[in-house]
Amino acid sequence: MSEDFNMSMRKFLKQVGVTSQQAIEEAMRDAGQERTAGQSFKATVVLNVSGLDLEHKIEGTILGKSD
């Protein structure tokens, strides 16, 4: 793959990671620690790339802060 492709891919994935983390942290703050402490939350991300017929689904669990 070309260097331009690699750089654009890295930039996109960094943006996804950073903005997703910020959104989750904000939602946790808004919900309040007393509501989220010790809880687990199912998270799902669906990646679609138009023009490539790609749909990639990732599922995981995020734990609320307990301290």
N, C-alpha and C positions, 0 to 999 in steps of 0.2 A: 504494500500500500504506500501511497505517496506521503511525503512529509506534511503537505497541506491537509490531507485527509486526517492523519494522526493528530495534528494540532486542533483541527476543528472538532474532532471526536472528544479529545481531552477537555477542551473548553466547554463543550456541551455537557459532558458528564460532571464536570466540576460545578457548573451552574445548577444542574439537577440536584446534586448532593447538598450544596450549600443552601439553596432556597428551600429544599424539602426539610432539612434540619431546622431552619428558622421557623417554618410554618408549624412543624410539630411542637417545637419548644413554645411558641406563642399559644398554641391550642392548649398545651398542658398548663401554662401559666393562667390562661383564662378560665380553665376548669377548676383550678385551685388545688393545692397540694393535698388538702384534706380529702378531696374527692378522688385524686389519682394515686395517692400513696398505696403501695402494695398491689395495685391493680395492673392487669396486663391488657394491652390493646392490640387487636388484630389490625395490621396495616397491609394495604395492597397498593402496588404501583403497576400501572399498565402503560407500557411504552408502545406507541404506534409510530411507524415511519411511513409516511405517505410516499407512494411511488415504489416502495419495496415490498409491499404486501406483508409487512411485519407487524405482528402484535405479540409482545413479550410481557408475561405477567409474573410479578414477583410478590410473594406473600411472606410475612414475617410477624413477629411479635415485639412490641415495645413495652417496656416495663415503666410504670410510674415511679417517681422518686420516692424513696422511703426514709430519707434522712431529714 
